[in-house]
């Protein structure tokens, strides 16, 4: 990682507040963030895209906004001439250091549920790379592997604005302990 990128990464990475962690613990909120990171969307557009009731989506949008993870974009005129209030992400969720580490098991599983939903929606043809593996690692080696992968991803995240003309890809890195006999 070059020195400029490393400096930006060090400036950005921080612990999540309790409110941010709570907001990030729900799969629907994570999907709202992902969608509003692609383009500004109104509550109705989000509800339509997610197949959810607008009231339910608005509740989650408000939770994200109150946590400072989503903001209202400038009001715009819609196709029917009505004024619309779109939302956009503020772009800081990647830079939160382990925001769900201290949450309960169901909350920590939220990002995995959101990823599964997005993957199912995109379909099998959307998969570009699959690396499945099993490794024997000590806790220290797990930390080392995570940090090395995070360094690479941080560099790509810090420079993503330079590649907005390219296809948007979604991924997840996950390590879990195997159960006996698995």
N, C-alpha and C positions, 0 to 999 in steps of 0.2 A: 504494500500500500504506500503510495507516495506521501510525502510529508504534509502537503496541503489537505489531502483527503483524511489523513490520520488526525490532523488538528480539528477538522470539522466534526469527525466522529467523536473525538474526546469532548468537544464542546456540547454535543447534542445528547449523549447517552446519560441518563439519570434514572433514579428510582421513581416509580409511579406513585402518585398520591393515592390515598385510600379511595377517593371518588373515581379516579381514572381506572384503578384496578377493578372496582365494582362495575363500571361501565363496560370494560373490556371482557367481562366474564359471561356475557350472553351471546350465543351464536348469531342471533338476529342482528344485534348491534354490530357485530364484527362484519356481517354482510353489508349492512348499511354503510359502514366506513369504507369498505372495499368499493362499493358502487359509487359512492360520492367522491372517492379518490380518482375514479376514471373520468367523471364529469359531474357538473352540478346538477342535482336532481331535486324536484319538489317532493313533498310528502306523498302526494298522489302517485307520482312517477315511481317512487320507491315502493309503495304499497302494490302497485300493478306489477312491478318487476319481481317482487318477492312473493306475490300471491297471498298477501296478508291484508287484513282489515286496516283502513287508513288510521283509525283510532289507536290500534295496537302499534303501528309503525310510528305514529306521532309520539306516543309515550317513550319509545326507545330513542327516537331522534332527540327528544328533550333531555333524556338521560345523558346522551353523548354531548349535547350542547352544554349542559350544566357542568360536565366534567372538563370542558374546554377542548374536546376532541373533534367537534363538529361546529361549524359556524354557518350563519345565514349569509348567503352570497347576495349581491345586489338584486333587488327586485327587477323582474323582467316581464315583458309582455308575451303571453302565450299565443298559440296559434288562433285561439278563439277571441283574442283581444283582451282577455282578462289578465290582471296582474298576478304574477306567480312569485312565490318566495322559495327559491332553491337553496339547497344546503351543499356545503363542500367540507372536506376534511381539512384539518389544519396541518396535517403531515408530520405529527410527532409520535405516533404510536410505535413505529419501528424503534425509535430511540429510547423507549422506556425499557429499563433493565429488569427483566423477569417480572412483569407486572402481576402475574397470577401465582407466583411461587408460594405465597402465604395464604392462598384461598383454599376453600374446600375442594375435594376431588371433583365434584360435579362442575364447579366453576372452572377449574383448570382444564376440564375436557371441552369447554366451549369452543376454543379455536379449532379443535379437531372436528367437532360437529359442523362448524361453519365451513371448513375446508371440504368435508365430505359432501355437504349440500352443493357447494360450488362445483365440485368435481362431477357429481351426478348430473347436474344441470348442463355442464359443458359436454358430457358424454365421453365414451372411451376414445374416440378419434382425437380428442383434444390433448391426450397425454403425449408429451414430447420425450421425456426421460424418466426411467424408473431405475432406481438403484436400491435393491433390497439386500440386506445383509444381517448377519448376526456376529457379534464380536464379544470376546471376553475382555472386559475392561475394569480396572479399579476405579474407585470414585475420582481419583486424581486424573486418570487417563480420560474419563468422561468429560471432566472439566476442560482438559487440554483440547480434546477433539471439538467440543462445543466452541471454545474460544477461537480455534483455528477456522472453523466454518463461519463463525460470526464475523471474524475479520474480513473474510472474502465477501460475505453478504453485505457488510457495512460499506465496503468500497463500492459495490454495485448500487446500493441504495442511495449513497451520497451523490452518485453521478447519474442517477436514473433520469433526471430532467433533461439530460443530453441525448436520450434515446426515445423520446416520446413518439417518434415517427415509426417505431418498430412495434411488432405485436406484443401485447400485454400477456405475460405468463404469470401463473400463480404457483406457489410451491409451499412445502412445509418440510422441516427437518425435525424428526421425532426419534428419540431413543426411549425405549421402555424396557423394564426388566421382564425377562421371560419367566413364566411360571414353571414349576417343576414338571417335567414330562412334555413340555411343549416342543 
